[in-house]
Amino acid sequence: MIRLYAFRDNSCDPRKCTVKRMERFGQVTVTDSLTRIPRSSLILDPTAERALSRTDRDTPSITALDCSWEVLESVEVRRWPRRRALPYLVAANPVNFGRPLRLTSVEAFAAALWILGEEDQARSILSKFNWGIRFLELNADPLAEYAAAEDSAAVVAIQALYMGD
């Protein structure tokens, strides 16, 4: 099991916040300070240059940046030792259903866990949301391919096929 952290700046709608529900179920440690997150944690950062791949399976923890897209630029993670972007996936959450790359934090965690070989943990965190398992159904093929990819470059090549590039 991989430990989960979330940096939360309270800029998103608290009624729709998946991290708040995860926290209530004891699935994630939430903090408003990056200094409270272990430096060994892998940060899920959509601006990272490398894609998450199975070569990252040695990570002890994953951290999601739970903030609105508008404030993401101001979050100081550029010098973090391990930053990875998630590959192309489609959202299943009610707000962004069917929209690519508009994942909630729980969807991002689940995708990362799946790619890193922690399928049971991914299912477990999604089970707290009535639409959660639908995320795995919508993305079954790409998630399987990303998880099997040799490295970050292979993940990016697979992603290009799904994006139509």
Phi and psi in radians as a Rosetta constraint file:
Dihedral C 1 N 2 CA 2 C 2 CIRCULARHARMONIC -1.749 0.35
Dihedral N 2 CA 2 C 2 N 3 CIRCULARHARMONIC 2.320 0.35
Dihedral C 2 N 3 CA 3 C 3 CIRCULARHARMONIC -1.258 0.35
Dihedral N 3 CA 3 C 3 N 4 CIRCULARHARMONIC 2.462 0.35
Dihedral C 3 N 4 CA 4 C 4 CIRCULARHARMONIC -2.020 0.35
Dihedral N 4 CA 4 C 4 N 5 CIRCULARHARMONIC 2.364 0.35
Dihedral C 4 N 5 CA 5 C 5 CIRCULARHARMONIC -2.210 0.35
Dihedral N 5 CA 5 C 5 N 6 CIRCULARHARMONIC 2.691 0.35
Dihedral C 5 N 6 CA 6 C 6 CIRCULARHARMONIC -2.393 0.35
Dihedral N 6 CA 6 C 6 N 7 CIRCULARHARMONIC 2.249 0.35
Dihedral C 6 N 7 CA 7 C 7 CIRCULARHARMONIC -1.556 0.35
Dihedral N 7 CA 7 C 7 N 8 CIRCULARHARMONIC 2.050 0.35
Dihedral C 7 N 8 CA 8 C 8 CIRCULARHARMONIC -2.101 0.35
Dihedral N 8 CA 8 C 8 N 9 CIRCULARHARMONIC 2.172 0.35
Dihedral C 8 N 9 CA 9 C 9 CIRCULARHARMONIC -1.845 0.35
Dihedral N 9 CA 9 C 9 N 10 CIRCULARHARMONIC 0.116 0.35
Dihedral C 9 N 10 CA 10 C 10 CIRCULARHARMONIC 1.086 0.35
Dihedral N 10 CA 10 C 10 N 11 CIRCULARHARMONIC 0.472 0.35
Dihedral C 10 N 11 CA 11 C 11 CIRCULARHARMONIC -1.616 0.35
Dihedral N 11 CA 11 C 11 N 12 CIRCULARHARMONIC -0.166 0.35
Dihedral C 11 N 12 CA 12 C 12 CIRCULARHARMONIC -1.717 0.35
Dihedral N 12 CA 12 C 12 N 13 CIRCULARHARMONIC 2.926 0.35
Dihedral C 12 N 13 CA 13 C 13 CIRCULARHARMONIC -1.173 0.35
Dihedral N 13 CA 13 C 13 N 14 CIRCULARHARMONIC 2.022 0.35
Dihedral C 13 N 14 CA 14 C 14 CIRCULARHARMONIC -1.096 0.35
Dihedral N 14 CA 14 C 14 N 15 CIRCULARHARMONIC -0.446 0.35
Dihedral C 14 N 15 CA 15 C 15 CIRCULARHARMONIC -1.256 0.35
Dihedral N 15 CA 15 C 15 N 16 CIRCULARHARMONIC -0.405 0.35
Dihedral C 15 N 16 CA 16 C 16 CIRCULARHARMONIC -1.907 0.35
Dihedral N 16 CA 16 C 16 N 17 CIRCULARHARMONIC 0.095 0.35
Dihedral C 16 N 17 CA 17 C 17 CIRCULARHARMONIC -1.325 0.35
Dihedral N 17 CA 17 C 17 N 18 CIRCULARHARMONIC 2.008 0.35
Dihedral C 17 N 18 CA 18 C 18 CIRCULARHARMONIC -1.278 0.35
Dihedral N 18 CA 18 C 18 N 19 CIRCULARHARMONIC -0.499 0.35
Dihedral C 18 N 19 CA 19 C 19 CIRCULARHARMONIC -1.141 0.35
Dihedral N 19 CA 19 C 19 N 20 CIRCULARHARMONIC -0.674 0.35
Dihedral C 19 N 20 CA 20 C 20 CIRCULARHARMONIC -1.045 0.35
Dihedral N 20 CA 20 C 20 N 21 CIRCULARHARMONIC -0.737 0.35
Dihedral C 20 N 21 CA 21 C 21 CIRCULARHARMONIC -1.191 0.35
Dihedral N 21 CA 21 C 21 N 22 CIRCULARHARMONIC -0.733 0.35
Dihedral C 21 N 22 CA 22 C 22 CIRCULARHARMONIC -1.029 0.35
Dihedral N 22 CA 22 C 22 N 23 CIRCULARHARMONIC -0.705 0.35
Dihedral C 22 N 23 CA 23 C 23 CIRCULARHARMONIC -1.110 0.35
Dihedral N 23 CA 23 C 23 N 24 CIRCULARHARMONIC -0.729 0.35
Dihedral C 23 N 24 CA 24 C 24 CIRCULARHARMONIC -1.042 0.35
Dihedral N 24 CA 24 C 24 N 25 CIRCULARHARMONIC -0.550 0.35
Dihedral C 24 N 25 CA 25 C 25 CIRCULARHARMONIC -1.621 0.35
Dihedral N 25 CA 25 C 25 N 26 CIRCULARHARMONIC 0.119 0.35
Dihedral C 25 N 26 CA 26 C 26 CIRCULARHARMONIC 1.231 0.35
Dihedral N 26 CA 26 C 26 N 27 CIRCULARHARMONIC 0.452 0.35
Dihedral C 26 N 27 CA 27 C 27 CIRCULARHARMONIC -1.630 0.35
Dihedral N 27 CA 27 C 27 N 28 CIRCULARHARMONIC -0.251 0.35
Dihedral C 27 N 28 CA 28 C 28 CIRCULARHARMONIC -2.571 0.35
Dihedral N 28 CA 28 C 28 N 29 CIRCULARHARMONIC 2.577 0.35
Dihedral C 28 N 29 CA 29 C 29 CIRCULARHARMONIC -1.723 0.35
Dihedral N 29 CA 29 C 29 N 30 CIRCULARHARMONIC 2.143 0.35
Dihedral C 29 N 30 CA 30 C 30 CIRCULARHARMONIC -1.861 0.35
Dihedral N 30 CA 30 C 30 N 31 CIRCULARHARMONIC 2.417 0.35
Dihedral C 30 N 31 CA 31 C 31 CIRCULARHARMONIC -2.507 0.35
Dihedral N 31 CA 31 C 31 N 32 CIRCULARHARMONIC 2.712 0.35
Dihedral C 31 N 32 CA 32 C 32 CIRCULARHARMONIC -1.845 0.35
Dihedral N 32 CA 32 C 32 N 33 CIRCULARHARMONIC 0.234 0.35
Dihedral C 32 N 33 CA 33 C 33 CIRCULARHARMONIC -2.368 0.35
Dihedral N 33 CA 33 C 33 N 34 CIRCULARHARMONIC 2.182 0.35
Dihedral C 33 N 34 CA 34 C 34 CIRCULARHARMONIC -1.129 0.35
Dihedral N 34 CA 34 C 34 N 35 CIRCULARHARMONIC -0.394 0.35
Dihedral C 34 N 35 CA 35 C 35 CIRCULARHARMONIC -1.195 0.35
Dihedral N 35 CA 35 C 35 N 36 CIRCULARHARMONIC -0.271 0.35
Dihedral C 35 N 36 CA 36 C 36 CIRCULARHARMONIC -1.576 0.35
Dihedral N 36 CA 36 C 36 N 37 CIRCULARHARMONIC 0.041 0.35
Dihedral C 36 N 37 CA 37 C 37 CIRCULARHARMONIC -1.776 0.35
Dihedral N 37 CA 37 C 37 N 38 CIRCULARHARMONIC 2.294 0.35
Dihedral C 37 N 38 CA 38 C 38 CIRCULARHARMONIC -1.023 0.35
Dihedral N 38 CA 38 C 38 N 39 CIRCULARHARMONIC 2.428 0.35
Dihedral C 38 N 39 CA 39 C 39 CIRCULARHARMONIC -1.145 0.35
Dihedral N 39 CA 39 C 39 N 40 CIRCULARHARMONIC -0.300 0.35
Dihedral C 39 N 40 CA 40 C 40 CIRCULARHARMONIC -1.427 0.35
Dihedral N 40 CA 40 C 40 N 41 CIRCULARHARMONIC -0.132 0.35
Dihedral C 40 N 41 CA 41 C 41 CIRCULARHARMONIC -1.234 0.35
Dihedral N 41 CA 41 C 41 N 42 CIRCULARHARMONIC 2.497 0.35
Dihedral C 41 N 42 CA 42 C 42 CIRCULARHARMONIC -1.512 0.35
Dihedral N 42 CA 42 C 42 N 43 CIRCULARHARMONIC 2.186 0.35
Dihedral C 42 N 43 CA 43 C 43 CIRCULARHARMONIC -1.635 0.35
Dihedral N 43 CA 43 C 43 N 44 CIRCULARHARMONIC 2.225 0.35
Dihedral C 43 N 44 CA 44 C 44 CIRCULARHARMONIC -1.449 0.35
Dihedral N 44 CA 44 C 44 N 45 CIRCULARHARMONIC 1.882 0.35
Dihedral C 44 N 45 CA 45 C 45 CIRCULARHARMONIC -2.277 0.35
Dihedral N 45 CA 45 C 45 N 46 CIRCULARHARMONIC 1.986 0.35
Dihedral C 45 N 46 CA 46 C 46 CIRCULARHARMONIC -1.105 0.35
Dihedral N 46 CA 46 C 46 N 47 CIRCULARHARMONIC -0.234 0.35
Dihedral C 46 N 47 CA 47 C 47 CIRCULARHARMONIC -1.692 0.35
Dihedral N 47 CA 47 C 47 N 48 CIRCULARHARMONIC 0.035 0.35
Dihedral C 47 N 48 CA 48 C 48 CIRCULARHARMONIC -1.149 0.35
Dihedral N 48 CA 48 C 48 N 49 CIRCULARHARMONIC 2.645 0.35
Dihedral C 48 N 49 CA 49 C 49 CIRCULARHARMONIC -1.418 0.35
Dihedral N 49 CA 49 C 49 N 50 CIRCULARHARMONIC -0.428 0.35
Dihedral C 49 N 50 CA 50 C 50 CIRCULARHARMONIC -1.879 0.35
Dihedral N 50 CA 50 C 50 N 51 CIRCULARHARMONIC 2.504 0.35
Dihedral C 50 N 51 CA 51 C 51 CIRCULARHARMONIC -1.501 0.35
Dihedral N 51 CA 51 C 51 N 52 CIRCULARHARMONIC 2.591 0.35
Dihedral C 51 N 52 CA 52 C 52 CIRCULARHARMONIC -1.133 0.35
Dihedral N 52 CA 52 C 52 N 53 CIRCULARHARMONIC 2.408 0.35
Dihedral C 52 N 53 CA 53 C 53 CIRCULARHARMONIC -2.607 0.35
Dihedral N 53 CA 53 C 53 N 54 CIRCULARHARMONIC 3.056 0.35
Dihedral C 53 N 54 CA 54 C 54 CIRCULARHARMONIC -1.121 0.35
Dihedral N 54 CA 54 C 54 N 55 CIRCULARHARMONIC -0.274 0.35
Dihedral C 54 N 55 CA 55 C 55 CIRCULARHARMONIC -1.188 0.35
Dihedral N 55 CA 55 C 55 N 56 CIRCULARHARMONIC -0.206 0.35
Dihedral C 55 N 56 CA 56 C 56 CIRCULARHARMONIC -1.639 0.35
Dihedral N 56 CA 56 C 56 N 57 CIRCULARHARMONIC 0.177 0.35
Dihedral C 56 N 57 CA 57 C 57 CIRCULARHARMONIC -1.103 0.35
Dihedral N 57 CA 57 C 57 N 58 CIRCULARHARMONIC -0.265 0.35
Dihedral C 57 N 58 CA 58 C 58 CIRCULARHARMONIC -1.434 0.35
Dihedral N 58 CA 58 C 58 N 59 CIRCULARHARMONIC 0.062 0.35
Dihedral C 58 N 59 CA 59 C 59 CIRCULARHARMONIC -1.219 0.35
Dihedral N 59 CA 59 C 59 N 60 CIRCULARHARMONIC 2.342 0.35
Dihedral C 59 N 60 CA 60 C 60 CIRCULARHARMONIC -1.404 0.35
Dihedral N 60 CA 60 C 60 N 61 CIRCULARHARMONIC -0.393 0.35
Dihedral C 60 N 61 CA 61 C 61 CIRCULARHARMONIC -2.713 0.35
Dihedral N 61 CA 61 C 61 N 62 CIRCULARHARMONIC 2.772 0.35
Dihedral C 61 N 62 CA 62 C 62 CIRCULARHARMONIC -2.162 0.35
Dihedral N 62 CA 62 C 62 N 63 CIRCULARHARMONIC 2.416 0.35
Dihedral C 62 N 63 CA 63 C 63 CIRCULARHARMONIC -2.115 0.35
Dihedral N 63 CA 63 C 63 N 64 CIRCULARHARMONIC 2.260 0.35
Dihedral C 63 N 64 CA 64 C 64 CIRCULARHARMONIC -1.768 0.35
Dihedral N 64 CA 64 C 64 N 65 CIRCULARHARMONIC 2.533 0.35
Dihedral C 64 N 65 CA 65 C 65 CIRCULARHARMONIC -1.640 0.35
Dihedral N 65 CA 65 C 65 N 66 CIRCULARHARMONIC 1.705 0.35
Dihedral C 65 N 66 CA 66 C 66 CIRCULARHARMONIC -1.607 0.35
Dihedral N 66 CA 66 C 66 N 67 CIRCULARHARMONIC 1.407 0.35
Dihedral C 66 N 67 CA 67 C 67 CIRCULARHARMONIC -2.572 0.35
Dihedral N 67 CA 67 C 67 N 68 CIRCULARHARMONIC 2.889 0.35
Dihedral C 67 N 68 CA 68 C 68 CIRCULARHARMONIC -1.242 0.35
Dihedral N 68 CA 68 C 68 N 69 CIRCULARHARMONIC 2.736 0.35
Dihedral C 68 N 69 CA 69 C 69 CIRCULARHARMONIC -1.051 0.35
Dihedral N 69 CA 69 C 69 N 70 CIRCULARHARMONIC -0.514 0.35
Dihedral C 69 N 70 CA 70 C 70 CIRCULARHARMONIC -1.160 0.35
Dihedral N 70 CA 70 C 70 N 71 CIRCULARHARMONIC -0.551 0.35
Dihedral C 70 N 71 CA 71 C 71 CIRCULARHARMONIC -1.758 0.35
Dihedral N 71 CA 71 C 71 N 72 CIRCULARHARMONIC -0.029 0.35
Dihedral C 71 N 72 CA 72 C 72 CIRCULARHARMONIC -0.987 0.35
Dihedral N 72 CA 72 C 72 N 73 CIRCULARHARMONIC -0.686 0.35
Dihedral C 72 N 73 CA 73 C 73 CIRCULARHARMONIC -1.056 0.35
Dihedral N 73 CA 73 C 73 N 74 CIRCULARHARMONIC -0.502 0.35
Dihedral C 73 N 74 CA 74 C 74 CIRCULARHARMONIC -1.493 0.35
Dihedral N 74 CA 74 C 74 N 75 CIRCULARHARMONIC -0.131 0.35
Dihedral C 74 N 75 CA 75 C 75 CIRCULARHARMONIC -1.369 0.35
Dihedral N 75 CA 75 C 75 N 76 CIRCULARHARMONIC 2.142 0.35
Dihedral C 75 N 76 CA 76 C 76 CIRCULARHARMONIC -1.471 0.35
Dihedral N 76 CA 76 C 76 N 77 CIRCULARHARMONIC 1.405 0.35
Dihedral C 76 N 77 CA 77 C 77 CIRCULARHARMONIC -2.122 0.35
Dihedral N 77 CA 77 C 77 N 78 CIRCULARHARMONIC 0.070 0.35
Dihedral C 77 N 78 CA 78 C 78 CIRCULARHARMONIC -0.977 0.35
Dihedral N 78 CA 78 C 78 N 79 CIRCULARHARMONIC -0.552 0.35
Dihedral C 78 N 79 CA 79 C 79 CIRCULARHARMONIC -1.712 0.35
Dihedral N 79 CA 79 C 79 N 80 CIRCULARHARMONIC 0.155 0.35
Dihedral C 79 N 80 CA 80 C 80 CIRCULARHARMONIC -1.148 0.35
Dihedral N 80 CA 80 C 80 N 81 CIRCULARHARMONIC 2.406 0.35
Dihedral C 80 N 81 CA 81 C 81 CIRCULARHARMONIC -1.067 0.35
Dihedral N 81 CA 81 C 81 N 82 CIRCULARHARMONIC -0.646 0.35
Dihedral C 81 N 82 CA 82 C 82 CIRCULARHARMONIC -2.241 0.35
Dihedral N 82 CA 82 C 82 N 83 CIRCULARHARMONIC 1.743 0.35
Dihedral C 82 N 83 CA 83 C 83 CIRCULARHARMONIC -2.068 0.35
Dihedral N 83 CA 83 C 83 N 84 CIRCULARHARMONIC 2.338 0.35
Dihedral C 83 N 84 CA 84 C 84 CIRCULARHARMONIC -2.412 0.35
Dihedral N 84 CA 84 C 84 N 85 CIRCULARHARMONIC 2.531 0.35
Dihedral C 84 N 85 CA 85 C 85 CIRCULARHARMONIC -1.695 0.35
Dihedral N 85 CA 85 C 85 N 86 CIRCULARHARMONIC 2.543 0.35
Dihedral C 85 N 86 CA 86 C 86 CIRCULARHARMONIC -1.411 0.35
Dihedral N 86 CA 86 C 86 N 87 CIRCULARHARMONIC 2.565 0.35
Dihedral C 86 N 87 CA 87 C 87 CIRCULARHARMONIC -1.341 0.35
Dihedral N 87 CA 87 C 87 N 88 CIRCULARHARMONIC 3.108 0.35
Dihedral C 87 N 88 CA 88 C 88 CIRCULARHARMONIC -1.003 0.35
Dihedral N 88 CA 88 C 88 N 89 CIRCULARHARMONIC 2.112 0.35
Dihedral C 88 N 89 CA 89 C 89 CIRCULARHARMONIC -2.532 0.35
Dihedral N 89 CA 89 C 89 N 90 CIRCULARHARMONIC 2.808 0.35
Dihedral C 89 N 90 CA 90 C 90 CIRCULARHARMONIC -1.889 0.35
Dihedral N 90 CA 90 C 90 N 91 CIRCULARHARMONIC 2.376 0.35
Dihedral C 90 N 91 CA 91 C 91 CIRCULARHARMONIC -1.265 0.35
Dihedral N 91 CA 91 C 91 N 92 CIRCULARHARMONIC 2.546 0.35
Dihedral C 91 N 92 CA 92 C 92 CIRCULARHARMONIC -2.006 0.35
Dihedral N 92 CA 92 C 92 N 93 CIRCULARHARMONIC -0.103 0.35
Dihedral C 92 N 93 CA 93 C 93 CIRCULARHARMONIC -1.174 0.35
Dihedral N 93 CA 93 C 93 N 94 CIRCULARHARMONIC 2.664 0.35
Dihedral C 93 N 94 CA 94 C 94 CIRCULARHARMONIC -1.071 0.35
Dihedral N 94 CA 94 C 94 N 95 CIRCULARHARMONIC -0.515 0.35
Dihedral C 94 N 95 CA 95 C 95 CIRCULARHARMONIC -1.288 0.35
Dihedral N 95 CA 95 C 95 N 96 CIRCULARHARMONIC -0.691 0.35
Dihedral C 95 N 96 CA 96 C 96 CIRCULARHARMONIC -2.147 0.35
Dihedral N 96 CA 96 C 96 N 97 CIRCULARHARMONIC 0.471 0.35
Dihedral C 96 N 97 CA 97 C 97 CIRCULARHARMONIC -0.879 0.35
Dihedral N 97 CA 97 C 97 N 98 CIRCULARHARMONIC 2.236 0.35
Dihedral C 97 N 98 CA 98 C 98 CIRCULARHARMONIC 1.424 0.35
Dihedral N 98 CA 98 C 98 N 99 CIRCULARHARMONIC -0.092 0.35
Dihedral C 98 N 99 CA 99 C 99 CIRCULARHARMONIC -1.558 0.35
Dihedral N 99 CA 99 C 99 N 100 CIRCULARHARMONIC 2.270 0.35
Dihedral C 99 N 100 CA 100 C 100 CIRCULARHARMONIC -1.225 0.35
Dihedral N 100 CA 100 C 100 N 101 CIRCULARHARMONIC 2.515 0.35
Dihedral C 100 N 101 CA 101 C 101 CIRCULARHARMONIC 1.110 0.35
Dihedral N 101 CA 101 C 101 N 102 CIRCULARHARMONIC 0.308 0.35
Dihedral C 101 N 102 CA 102 C 102 CIRCULARHARMONIC -1.992 0.35
Dihedral N 102 CA 102 C 102 N 103 CIRCULARHARMONIC 0.956 0.35
Dihedral C 102 N 103 CA 103 C 103 CIRCULARHARMONIC -1.420 0.35
Dihedral N 103 CA 103 C 103 N 104 CIRCULARHARMONIC 2.588 0.35
Dihedral C 103 N 104 CA 104 C 104 CIRCULARHARMONIC -1.343 0.35
Dihedral N 104 CA 104 C 104 N 105 CIRCULARHARMONIC 2.984 0.35
Dihedral C 104 N 105 CA 105 C 105 CIRCULARHARMONIC -1.097 0.35
Dihedral N 105 CA 105 C 105 N 106 CIRCULARHARMONIC -0.690 0.35
Dihedral C 105 N 106 CA 106 C 106 CIRCULARHARMONIC -1.160 0.35
Dihedral N 106 CA 106 C 106 N 107 CIRCULARHARMONIC -0.628 0.35
Dihedral C 106 N 107 CA 107 C 107 CIRCULARHARMONIC -1.152 0.35
Dihedral N 107 CA 107 C 107 N 108 CIRCULARHARMONIC -0.701 0.35
Dihedral C 107 N 108 CA 108 C 108 CIRCULARHARMONIC -1.121 0.35
Dihedral N 108 CA 108 C 108 N 109 CIRCULARHARMONIC -0.799 0.35
Dihedral C 108 N 109 CA 109 C 109 CIRCULARHARMONIC -1.030 0.35
Dihedral N 109 CA 109 C 109 N 110 CIRCULARHARMONIC -0.821 0.35
Dihedral C 109 N 110 CA 110 C 110 CIRCULARHARMONIC -1.074 0.35
Dihedral N 110 CA 110 C 110 N 111 CIRCULARHARMONIC -0.741 0.35
Dihedral C 110 N 111 CA 111 C 111 CIRCULARHARMONIC -1.086 0.35
Dihedral N 111 CA 111 C 111 N 112 CIRCULARHARMONIC -0.800 0.35
Dihedral C 111 N 112 CA 112 C 112 CIRCULARHARMONIC -1.073 0.35
Dihedral N 112 CA 112 C 112 N 113 CIRCULARHARMONIC -0.810 0.35
Dihedral C 112 N 113 CA 113 C 113 CIRCULARHARMONIC -1.060 0.35
Dihedral N 113 CA 113 C 113 N 114 CIRCULARHARMONIC -0.737 0.35
Dihedral C 113 N 114 CA 114 C 114 CIRCULARHARMONIC -1.080 0.35
Dihedral N 114 CA 114 C 114 N 115 CIRCULARHARMONIC -0.829 0.35
Dihedral C 114 N 115 CA 115 C 115 CIRCULARHARMONIC -1.084 0.35
Dihedral N 115 CA 115 C 115 N 116 CIRCULARHARMONIC -0.584 0.35
Dihedral C 115 N 116 CA 116 C 116 CIRCULARHARMONIC -1.498 0.35
Dihedral N 116 CA 116 C 116 N 117 CIRCULARHARMONIC 0.091 0.35
Dihedral C 116 N 117 CA 117 C 117 CIRCULARHARMONIC 1.552 0.35
Dihedral N 117 CA 117 C 117 N 118 CIRCULARHARMONIC 0.206 0.35
Dihedral C 117 N 118 CA 118 C 118 CIRCULARHARMONIC -1.834 0.35
Dihedral N 118 CA 118 C 118 N 119 CIRCULARHARMONIC 1.059 0.35
Dihedral C 118 N 119 CA 119 C 119 CIRCULARHARMONIC -1.074 0.35
Dihedral N 119 CA 119 C 119 N 120 CIRCULARHARMONIC -0.721 0.35
Dihedral C 119 N 120 CA 120 C 120 CIRCULARHARMONIC -1.099 0.35
Dihedral N 120 CA 120 C 120 N 121 CIRCULARHARMONIC -0.726 0.35
Dihedral C 120 N 121 CA 121 C 121 CIRCULARHARMONIC -1.165 0.35
Dihedral N 121 CA 121 C 121 N 122 CIRCULARHARMONIC -0.655 0.35
Dihedral C 121 N 122 CA 122 C 122 CIRCULARHARMONIC -1.076 0.35
Dihedral N 122 CA 122 C 122 N 123 CIRCULARHARMONIC -0.814 0.35
Dihedral C 122 N 123 CA 123 C 123 CIRCULARHARMONIC -1.086 0.35
Dihedral N 123 CA 123 C 123 N 124 CIRCULARHARMONIC -0.704 0.35
Dihedral C 123 N 124 CA 124 C 124 CIRCULARHARMONIC -1.079 0.35
Dihedral N 124 CA 124 C 124 N 125 CIRCULARHARMONIC -0.812 0.35
Dihedral C 124 N 125 CA 125 C 125 CIRCULARHARMONIC -1.224 0.35
Dihedral N 125 CA 125 C 125 N 126 CIRCULARHARMONIC -0.561 0.35
Dihedral C 125 N 126 CA 126 C 126 CIRCULARHARMONIC -1.303 0.35
Dihedral N 126 CA 126 C 126 N 127 CIRCULARHARMONIC -0.395 0.35
Dihedral C 126 N 127 CA 127 C 127 CIRCULARHARMONIC -1.146 0.35
Dihedral N 127 CA 127 C 127 N 128 CIRCULARHARMONIC -0.270 0.35
Dihedral C 127 N 128 CA 128 C 128 CIRCULARHARMONIC -1.432 0.35
Dihedral N 128 CA 128 C 128 N 129 CIRCULARHARMONIC -0.032 0.35
Dihedral C 128 N 129 CA 129 C 129 CIRCULARHARMONIC -2.135 0.35
Dihedral N 129 CA 129 C 129 N 130 CIRCULARHARMONIC 2.307 0.35
Dihedral C 129 N 130 CA 130 C 130 CIRCULARHARMONIC -1.115 0.35
Dihedral N 130 CA 130 C 130 N 131 CIRCULARHARMONIC -0.359 0.35
Dihedral C 130 N 131 CA 131 C 131 CIRCULARHARMONIC -1.773 0.35
Dihedral N 131 CA 131 C 131 N 132 CIRCULARHARMONIC -0.029 0.35
Dihedral C 131 N 132 CA 132 C 132 CIRCULARHARMONIC -1.013 0.35
Dihedral N 132 CA 132 C 132 N 133 CIRCULARHARMONIC -0.905 0.35
Dihedral C 132 N 133 CA 133 C 133 CIRCULARHARMONIC -1.154 0.35
Dihedral N 133 CA 133 C 133 N 134 CIRCULARHARMONIC -0.444 0.35
Dihedral C 133 N 134 CA 134 C 134 CIRCULARHARMONIC -1.009 0.35
Dihedral N 134 CA 134 C 134 N 135 CIRCULARHARMONIC -0.564 0.35
Dihedral C 134 N 135 CA 135 C 135 CIRCULARHARMONIC -1.019 0.35
Dihedral N 135 CA 135 C 135 N 136 CIRCULARHARMONIC -0.778 0.35
Dihedral C 135 N 136 CA 136 C 136 CIRCULARHARMONIC -1.180 0.35
Dihedral N 136 CA 136 C 136 N 137 CIRCULARHARMONIC -0.615 0.35
Dihedral C 136 N 137 CA 137 C 137 CIRCULARHARMONIC -1.161 0.35
Dihedral N 137 CA 137 C 137 N 138 CIRCULARHARMONIC -0.805 0.35
Dihedral C 137 N 138 CA 138 C 138 CIRCULARHARMONIC -1.087 0.35
Dihedral N 138 CA 138 C 138 N 139 CIRCULARHARMONIC -0.571 0.35
Dihedral C 138 N 139 CA 139 C 139 CIRCULARHARMONIC -1.967 0.35
Dihedral N 139 CA 139 C 139 N 140 CIRCULARHARMONIC 0.345 0.35
Dihedral C 139 N 140 CA 140 C 140 CIRCULARHARMONIC -0.971 0.35
Dihedral N 140 CA 140 C 140 N 141 CIRCULARHARMONIC -0.875 0.35
Dihedral C 140 N 141 CA 141 C 141 CIRCULARHARMONIC -1.149 0.35
Dihedral N 141 CA 141 C 141 N 142 CIRCULARHARMONIC -0.917 0.35
Dihedral C 141 N 142 CA 142 C 142 CIRCULARHARMONIC -1.092 0.35
Dihedral N 142 CA 142 C 142 N 143 CIRCULARHARMONIC -0.683 0.35
Dihedral C 142 N 143 CA 143 C 143 CIRCULARHARMONIC -1.072 0.35
Dihedral N 143 CA 143 C 143 N 144 CIRCULARHARMONIC -0.719 0.35
Dihedral C 143 N 144 CA 144 C 144 CIRCULARHARMONIC -1.106 0.35
Dihedral N 144 CA 144 C 144 N 145 CIRCULARHARMONIC -0.740 0.35
Dihedral C 144 N 145 CA 145 C 145 CIRCULARHARMONIC -1.202 0.35
Dihedral N 145 CA 145 C 145 N 146 CIRCULARHARMONIC -0.733 0.35
Dihedral C 145 N 146 CA 146 C 146 CIRCULARHARMONIC -1.094 0.35
Dihedral N 146 CA 146 C 146 N 147 CIRCULARHARMONIC -0.725 0.35
Dihedral C 146 N 147 CA 147 C 147 CIRCULARHARMONIC -1.143 0.35
Dihedral N 147 CA 147 C 147 N 148 CIRCULARHARMONIC -0.527 0.35
Dihedral C 147 N 148 CA 148 C 148 CIRCULARHARMONIC -1.537 0.35
Dihedral N 148 CA 148 C 148 N 149 CIRCULARHARMONIC -0.238 0.35
Dihedral C 148 N 149 CA 149 C 149 CIRCULARHARMONIC -1.080 0.35
Dihedral N 149 CA 149 C 149 N 150 CIRCULARHARMONIC 2.502 0.35
Dihedral C 149 N 150 CA 150 C 150 CIRCULARHARMONIC -1.134 0.35
Dihedral N 150 CA 150 C 150 N 151 CIRCULARHARMONIC -0.690 0.35
Dihedral C 150 N 151 CA 151 C 151 CIRCULARHARMONIC -2.803 0.35
Dihedral N 151 CA 151 C 151 N 152 CIRCULARHARMONIC -3.045 0.35
Dihedral C 151 N 152 CA 152 C 152 CIRCULARHARMONIC -1.044 0.35
Dihedral N 152 CA 152 C 152 N 153 CIRCULARHARMONIC -0.707 0.35
Dihedral C 152 N 153 CA 153 C 153 CIRCULARHARMONIC -1.095 0.35
Dihedral N 153 CA 153 C 153 N 154 CIRCULARHARMONIC -0.696 0.35
Dihedral C 153 N 154 CA 154 C 154 CIRCULARHARMONIC -1.166 0.35
Dihedral N 154 CA 154 C 154 N 155 CIRCULARHARMONIC -0.658 0.35
Dihedral C 154 N 155 CA 155 C 155 CIRCULARHARMONIC -1.078 0.35
Dihedral N 155 CA 155 C 155 N 156 CIRCULARHARMONIC -0.765 0.35
Dihedral C 155 N 156 CA 156 C 156 CIRCULARHARMONIC -1.113 0.35
Dihedral N 156 CA 156 C 156 N 157 CIRCULARHARMONIC -0.680 0.35
Dihedral C 156 N 157 CA 157 C 157 CIRCULARHARMONIC -1.131 0.35
Dihedral N 157 CA 157 C 157 N 158 CIRCULARHARMONIC -0.734 0.35
Dihedral C 157 N 158 CA 158 C 158 CIRCULARHARMONIC -1.146 0.35
Dihedral N 158 CA 158 C 158 N 159 CIRCULARHARMONIC -0.746 0.35
Dihedral C 158 N 159 CA 159 C 159 CIRCULARHARMONIC -0.983 0.35
Dihedral N 159 CA 159 C 159 N 160 CIRCULARHARMONIC -0.725 0.35
Dihedral C 159 N 160 CA 160 C 160 CIRCULARHARMONIC -1.028 0.35
Dihedral N 160 CA 160 C 160 N 161 CIRCULARHARMONIC -0.629 0.35
Dihedral C 160 N 161 CA 161 C 161 CIRCULARHARMONIC -1.133 0.35
Dihedral N 161 CA 161 C 161 N 162 CIRCULARHARMONIC -0.709 0.35
Dihedral C 161 N 162 CA 162 C 162 CIRCULARHARMONIC -1.275 0.35
Dihedral N 162 CA 162 C 162 N 163 CIRCULARHARMONIC -0.517 0.35
Dihedral C 162 N 163 CA 163 C 163 CIRCULARHARMONIC -1.464 0.35
Dihedral N 163 CA 163 C 163 N 164 CIRCULARHARMONIC -0.200 0.35
Dihedral C 163 N 164 CA 164 C 164 CIRCULARHARMONIC 1.388 0.35
Dihedral N 164 CA 164 C 164 N 165 CIRCULARHARMONIC 0.366 0.35
